[in-house]
């Protein structure tokens, strides 16, 4: 459980843009758990908080209750009324049995458009007048809203559930039209799930589960299907300018809460340290080797790979690492600027994979090293002005 402190509350309504692939036929479909033990009698409400142990200035939005067709408008109004710096990181914490399918998909689209993260849990009052995040549920329509998060995590014992879509009882439609609309809707949901970076097997599982029951996805499958892609409520920081306009840095937080300092720069003219169309990265990690380790204090070459959504963008030749002192550094790591731009364009997961020797502690190789996207468009604009070969 992670303690947070209360900030403010808001709930009004306003129109929001729709996901471009969604059709109006989705209005007649709903996704909601029918079991009484999880049924909510009230529409989803939102409450805003500020601060977590890992990121005291980050924003948390609790989303509890049934999703209705008007929920997306209420959600957008809350974001507008609780204006925060554009670079501030935001996580939406869901606790919902479902509701309107169209509402859930619109919420997910809005979350992704704003590069928010998502988490499954419920915020409750704790000792000493503070707040804690307990286990929660996110099923049916909520399951699709949740996929909009760039980083998706859940509290221990939380549940993620799927089942079939069901027709609105007030929509009297001919059988052939119902069948056609159902097929079209399933296809659109598949496109949505794929766009969000998860496996379309999620839709297959849902269609094979009766609309009066729920298939609760087990933890190993949550990761295998791309439902969960982060091990905790981890918040990323924005990029900051260094000593001059050609140097920027960011603190990147890994799922195990360890931190990298990543520096990005460019050469005004291409050199052996900055090939044309490439930016230069330097990475320092908080993880350290014990002084008794044979590689402590040594300079060794280690293979490095740049990944975008798990796919190799560039395989680097072995790079020199120095393992001593408060951390270790990697120098002269070139990355194609077009890969960075592509990651920003699609809100993709850009990361550095370092192939550590087998003798290193398992914690070193447990996670790839993420390159945060918050504020990165401004970094690219500034570097392109200083280094014309990046344009």
C-alpha positions as CSV (number, residue, x, y, z in Angstrom):
1,X,0.0,0.0,0.0
2,X,1.3,3.5,-0.9
3,X,0.3,6.6,1.1
4,X,-0.9,9.7,-0.7
5,X,-2.5,13.0,0.4
6,X,-5.7,14.6,-0.6
7,X,-5.8,17.4,-3.2
8,X,-9.2,18.4,-4.5
9,X,-12.4,17.1,-6.1
10,X,-14.3,18.1,-9.2
11,X,-17.1,16.6,-11.4
12,X,-18.8,18.3,-14.3
13,X,-19.4,17.7,-18.0
14,X,-18.2,18.7,-21.4
15,X,-17.8,17.0,-24.8
16,X,-14.7,15.1,-25.7
17,X,-13.3,13.9,-29.0
18,X,-14.1,10.3,-30.0
19,X,-11.6,7.6,-30.8
20,X,-11.5,7.8,-34.7
21,X,-12.2,4.1,-35.2
22,X,-15.4,4.0,-33.0
23,X,-18.8,3.9,-34.7
24,X,-22.1,5.1,-33.2
25,X,-23.3,1.5,-33.2
26,X,-21.3,1.0,-30.0
27,X,-23.9,3.1,-28.1
28,X,-26.3,0.1,-27.9
29,X,-23.7,-2.2,-26.3
30,X,-22.8,-2.4,-22.6
31,X,-20.3,-4.3,-20.6
32,X,-21.0,-4.6,-16.9
33,X,-20.8,-7.3,-14.3
34,X,-24.2,-8.6,-13.3
35,X,-23.1,-10.2,-10.1
36,X,-24.6,-8.4,-7.1
37,X,-21.4,-8.5,-5.0
38,X,-19.7,-6.2,-7.5
39,X,-22.7,-4.1,-8.7
40,X,-22.4,-0.3,-8.3
41,X,-25.6,1.8,-8.0
42,X,-23.9,5.1,-8.9
43,X,-22.2,6.4,-12.0
44,X,-18.4,6.7,-11.9
45,X,-17.1,9.6,-9.9
46,X,-13.6,11.1,-9.9
47,X,-11.4,12.6,-7.2
48,X,-8.0,14.2,-7.7
49,X,-5.1,13.7,-5.3
50,X,-1.5,15.0,-5.4
51,X,1.6,13.0,-4.4
52,X,3.0,9.5,-4.1
53,X,6.2,8.4,-2.3
54,X,8.0,8.1,-5.6
55,X,6.7,11.4,-7.1
56,X,5.4,13.9,-4.6
57,X,4.3,16.3,-7.3
58,X,2.5,13.8,-9.5
59,X,-1.3,13.8,-10.0
60,X,-3.5,10.8,-9.0
61,X,-7.1,10.5,-10.3
62,X,-9.4,8.0,-8.5
63,X,-12.2,6.7,-10.8
64,X,-14.8,4.7,-8.9
65,X,-18.2,3.4,-10.1
66,X,-20.2,2.5,-13.3
67,X,-19.1,3.9,-16.6
68,X,-21.9,5.7,-18.4
69,X,-22.0,7.4,-21.8
70,X,-21.5,10.8,-20.1
71,X,-18.5,9.7,-18.0
72,X,-15.9,10.7,-20.7
73,X,-17.3,14.3,-20.7
74,X,-17.2,14.4,-16.9
75,X,-13.6,13.1,-17.0
76,X,-12.4,15.7,-19.4
77,X,-14.1,18.5,-17.5
78,X,-12.2,17.4,-14.3
79,X,-8.9,17.6,-16.2
80,X,-9.7,21.1,-17.4
81,X,-10.9,22.3,-13.9
82,X,-7.8,20.9,-12.2
83,X,-5.3,22.4,-14.5
84,X,-1.7,21.3,-13.8
85,X,1.6,21.9,-15.6
86,X,1.5,20.1,-19.0
87,X,4.5,18.0,-18.1
88,X,3.1,16.7,-14.8
89,X,2.6,12.9,-14.7
90,X,-0.9,11.6,-14.1
91,X,-2.2,8.1,-13.1
92,X,-5.8,7.2,-13.2
93,X,-6.7,4.6,-10.6
94,X,-9.8,2.5,-11.7
95,X,-12.2,0.6,-9.5
96,X,-15.2,-0.2,-11.6
97,X,-17.3,-3.2,-12.7
98,X,-17.9,-1.7,-16.2
99,X,-20.9,-0.1,-17.9
100,X,-21.1,1.6,-21.3
101,X,-18.7,0.1,-23.8
102,X,-18.5,3.3,-25.8
103,X,-17.9,5.3,-22.6
104,X,-15.0,2.9,-21.7
105,X,-13.4,3.2,-25.1
106,X,-13.7,7.0,-25.1
107,X,-12.1,7.2,-21.7
108,X,-9.2,5.0,-22.8
109,X,-8.7,7.1,-25.9
110,X,-8.6,10.3,-23.8
111,X,-6.2,8.7,-21.4
112,X,-3.8,7.7,-24.2
113,X,-4.1,11.1,-25.9
114,X,-2.9,12.7,-22.7
115,X,-0.2,10.1,-22.0
116,X,-1.7,9.2,-18.6
117,X,-0.9,6.0,-16.8
118,X,-3.5,3.6,-15.3
119,X,-3.7,1.5,-12.2
120,X,-6.3,-0.8,-10.7
121,X,-7.1,-0.2,-7.0
122,X,-9.2,1.9,-4.7
123,X,-8.2,4.8,-2.5
124,X,-9.3,4.5,1.1
125,X,-8.7,6.5,4.3
126,X,-5.8,5.2,6.3
127,X,-4.3,5.8,9.7
128,X,-3.2,9.3,10.7
129,X,-5.7,10.9,8.3
130,X,-3.8,9.9,5.2
131,X,-4.8,7.7,2.3
132,X,-3.8,4.3,1.1
133,X,-4.3,2.4,-2.2
134,X,-6.1,-1.0,-1.6
135,X,-7.0,-3.7,-4.1
136,X,-9.8,-3.0,-6.5
137,X,-11.5,-4.4,-9.7
138,X,-11.6,-3.3,-13.3
139,X,-13.8,-5.4,-15.5
140,X,-15.9,-5.3,-18.7
141,X,-16.0,-1.8,-20.1
142,X,-13.4,-0.7,-17.5
143,X,-11.0,-3.3,-18.8
144,X,-10.8,-1.4,-22.1
145,X,-10.6,2.0,-20.5
146,X,-7.7,0.8,-18.4
147,X,-5.7,-0.2,-21.6
148,X,-5.5,3.4,-22.5
149,X,-2.7,3.9,-20.0
150,X,0.9,4.3,-21.2
151,X,2.1,2.5,-18.1
152,X,-0.4,0.0,-16.6
153,X,-0.2,-1.5,-13.2
154,X,-2.4,-2.8,-10.4
155,X,-2.3,-3.1,-6.6
156,X,-1.7,-6.5,-5.0
157,X,-4.9,-8.7,-5.1
158,X,-6.6,-6.4,-7.6
159,X,-8.6,-8.1,-10.4
160,X,-8.9,-7.5,-14.2
161,X,-11.9,-9.2,-15.8
162,X,-13.4,-9.8,-19.3
163,X,-16.7,-11.0,-20.7
164,X,-18.9,-10.7,-23.8
165,X,-20.6,-7.5,-24.9
166,X,-24.4,-7.4,-24.4
167,X,-27.1,-5.5,-26.3
168,X,-28.9,-2.7,-24.5
169,X,-32.3,-4.0,-23.4
170,X,-34.0,-0.8,-24.7
171,X,-32.6,-1.3,-28.3
172,X,-35.1,-3.2,-30.3
173,X,-33.2,-4.3,-33.4
174,X,-33.7,-7.1,-36.0
175,X,-31.6,-10.2,-35.5
176,X,-29.6,-9.7,-38.7
177,X,-28.8,-6.1,-37.8
178,X,-27.8,-7.2,-34.2
179,X,-25.4,-9.8,-35.6
180,X,-23.8,-7.4,-38.1
181,X,-23.4,-4.7,-35.5
182,X,-21.9,-7.2,-33.0
183,X,-19.3,-8.4,-35.6
184,X,-18.4,-4.8,-36.5
185,X,-18.1,-3.9,-32.8
186,X,-15.8,-6.8,-32.1
187,X,-13.6,-5.8,-35.0
188,X,-13.4,-2.2,-33.7
189,X,-12.6,-3.3,-30.2
190,X,-9.8,-5.5,-31.6
191,X,-8.4,-2.5,-33.5
192,X,-8.5,-0.4,-30.3
193,X,-6.8,-3.1,-28.2
194,X,-4.0,-3.5,-30.8
195,X,-3.6,0.3,-31.0
196,X,-3.1,0.4,-27.2
197,X,-0.2,-2.1,-27.4
198,X,-2.0,-5.1,-26.0
199,X,-2.8,-8.5,-27.5
200,X,-6.0,-9.0,-29.5
201,X,-6.3,-12.4,-27.7
202,X,-8.0,-10.2,-25.0
203,X,-11.0,-9.8,-27.3
204,X,-11.0,-13.6,-28.0
205,X,-11.1,-14.3,-24.3
206,X,-13.9,-11.8,-23.8
207,X,-16.1,-13.2,-26.6
208,X,-15.7,-16.8,-25.2
209,X,-16.9,-15.7,-21.8
210,X,-20.7,-15.4,-21.1
211,X,-22.0,-11.9,-20.4
212,X,-23.4,-13.1,-17.1
213,X,-20.0,-14.3,-15.8
214,X,-16.4,-12.8,-15.7
215,X,-13.1,-14.3,-16.7
216,X,-10.6,-12.9,-14.2
217,X,-7.2,-12.9,-15.9
218,X,-4.4,-14.4,-13.8
219,X,-1.2,-12.4,-13.1
220,X,1.1,-14.3,-15.6
221,X,-1.4,-13.8,-18.4
222,X,-1.8,-10.1,-17.5
223,X,1.8,-9.6,-18.5
224,X,1.8,-12.1,-21.4
225,X,-1.2,-10.3,-23.0
226,X,0.2,-6.9,-22.5
227,X,-2.5,-5.9,-20.0
228,X,-0.1,-4.9,-17.3
229,X,3.3,-3.5,-18.4
230,X,4.6,-2.0,-15.1
231,X,5.2,-3.5,-11.7
232,X,3.9,-0.6,-9.6
233,X,2.6,2.9,-9.4
234,X,5.7,4.3,-10.9
235,X,5.8,7.9,-12.1
236,X,8.1,9.4,-14.7
237,X,9.6,12.8,-14.6
238,X,9.8,15.4,-17.5
239,X,13.0,16.2,-19.3
240,X,15.0,19.3,-18.2
241,X,17.6,21.5,-19.9
242,X,21.2,21.0,-18.9
243,X,24.1,23.5,-19.1
244,X,23.2,24.5,-22.6
245,X,20.5,24.0,-25.3
246,X,22.2,20.9,-26.7
247,X,22.2,19.0,-23.4
248,X,19.1,17.7,-21.6
249,X,18.6,15.2,-18.8
250,X,15.8,13.2,-17.1
251,X,15.4,11.0,-14.1
252,X,13.9,7.7,-15.4
253,X,12.1,5.5,-12.8
254,X,12.2,1.7,-13.4
255,X,9.3,-0.6,-12.3
256,X,11.4,-1.7,-9.3
257,X,11.7,2.0,-8.2
258,X,15.4,2.2,-9.1
259,X,16.4,5.3,-11.0
260,X,18.4,6.1,-14.1
261,X,19.7,9.5,-15.0
262,X,19.6,9.8,-18.8
263,X,21.3,12.6,-20.7
264,X,20.5,13.4,-24.3
265,X,22.6,15.7,-26.4
266,X,23.7,16.3,-30.0
267,X,26.8,17.5,-31.9
268,X,26.3,20.7,-33.9
269,X,28.3,18.8,-36.6
270,X,28.3,15.0,-37.1
271,X,31.3,13.4,-35.5
272,X,32.4,9.9,-34.5
273,X,30.4,10.6,-31.3
274,X,27.3,11.8,-33.1
275,X,26.5,10.3,-36.5
276,X,24.2,12.3,-38.8
277,X,20.5,12.0,-37.7
278,X,21.5,10.6,-34.3
279,X,21.3,11.9,-30.8
280,X,23.8,10.9,-28.1
281,X,22.7,9.3,-24.8
282,X,24.6,8.9,-21.5
283,X,23.0,6.7,-18.9
284,X,23.8,6.5,-15.1
285,X,22.1,3.9,-13.0
286,X,21.4,3.9,-9.2
287,X,22.1,0.1,-9.1
288,X,25.6,-0.6,-7.9
289,X,27.9,-3.6,-7.8
290,X,29.4,-4.7,-4.5
291,X,33.0,-3.7,-4.1
292,X,33.8,-7.5,-3.9
293,X,32.4,-8.2,-7.4
294,X,35.2,-9.0,-10.0
295,X,33.9,-6.3,-12.4
296,X,33.8,-3.5,-9.7
297,X,36.1,-0.7,-10.8
298,X,36.6,-2.2,-14.2
299,X,35.8,-0.9,-17.7
300,X,34.1,-3.6,-19.7
301,X,32.3,-3.8,-23.1
302,X,28.6,-4.8,-23.0
303,X,26.1,-5.2,-25.9
304,X,23.3,-2.6,-26.0
305,X,20.1,-2.6,-28.0
306,X,17.5,0.2,-28.6
307,X,13.9,-1.0,-28.5
308,X,10.6,0.6,-29.6
309,X,7.6,-1.3,-28.3
310,X,9.8,-4.4,-27.8
311,X,11.1,-4.3,-31.4
312,X,14.8,-3.7,-32.2
313,X,15.5,-0.2,-33.5
314,X,19.2,-0.4,-33.4
315,X,21.7,-3.0,-32.1
316,X,24.8,-1.2,-30.8
317,X,28.2,-2.7,-30.8
318,X,29.4,-3.4,-27.3
319,X,29.7,-0.2,-25.3
320,X,32.2,0.6,-22.5
321,X,30.7,0.6,-18.9
322,X,32.6,1.6,-15.8
323,X,31.3,-0.1,-12.6
324,X,32.4,1.8,-9.5
325,X,31.5,4.7,-7.2
326,X,27.8,5.8,-6.9
327,X,26.8,4.3,-10.3
328,X,28.1,3.5,-13.7
329,X,28.0,5.3,-17.0
330,X,27.7,4.5,-20.7
331,X,29.2,6.9,-23.2
332,X,28.8,7.4,-27.0
333,X,25.5,5.6,-27.3
334,X,24.0,6.9,-30.6
335,X,20.2,6.5,-31.2
336,X,18.4,7.5,-34.4
337,X,16.4,10.7,-33.9
338,X,13.6,9.3,-36.1
339,X,13.1,6.4,-33.7
340,X,12.7,9.0,-30.9
341,X,10.2,11.0,-33.0
342,X,8.3,7.8,-33.8
343,X,8.0,6.9,-30.1
344,X,6.7,10.4,-29.3
345,X,4.2,10.2,-32.2
346,X,2.7,6.8,-31.2
347,X,3.2,7.2,-27.4
348,X,5.4,4.1,-27.7
349,X,7.7,2.5,-25.2
350,X,11.3,3.5,-26.1
351,X,13.9,1.8,-24.0
352,X,17.5,0.7,-23.7
353,X,18.3,-3.0,-23.3
354,X,21.6,-3.8,-21.8
355,X,22.9,-7.4,-21.9
356,X,24.7,-7.6,-18.6
357,X,27.1,-10.5,-18.0
358,X,25.6,-13.6,-16.3
359,X,27.7,-12.9,-13.2
360,X,25.8,-9.7,-12.5
361,X,23.0,-9.6,-9.9
362,X,19.6,-10.5,-11.4
363,X,18.3,-7.0,-10.4
364,X,20.4,-5.5,-13.2
365,X,18.8,-7.4,-16.0
366,X,15.2,-7.5,-14.6
367,X,14.0,-4.5,-16.6
368,X,15.0,-2.6,-19.7
369,X,15.8,1.1,-19.2
370,X,12.9,3.3,-20.2
371,X,13.4,6.6,-22.0
372,X,10.6,8.9,-20.6
373,X,8.5,10.7,-23.2
374,X,7.2,13.5,-21.0
375,X,8.6,16.8,-22.4
376,X,10.6,14.9,-25.1
377,X,8.9,16.8,-28.0
378,X,10.4,20.0,-26.7
379,X,13.8,18.4,-26.3
380,X,13.7,17.3,-30.0
381,X,12.7,20.7,-31.1
382,X,15.5,22.4,-29.2
383,X,18.1,19.8,-30.4
384,X,17.0,20.1,-34.0
385,X,17.5,23.9,-33.9
386,X,21.0,23.5,-32.5
387,X,22.0,20.5,-34.7
388,X,20.7,20.9,-38.2
389,X,21.6,17.3,-39.2
390,X,18.7,16.2,-37.0
391,X,16.1,18.0,-39.1
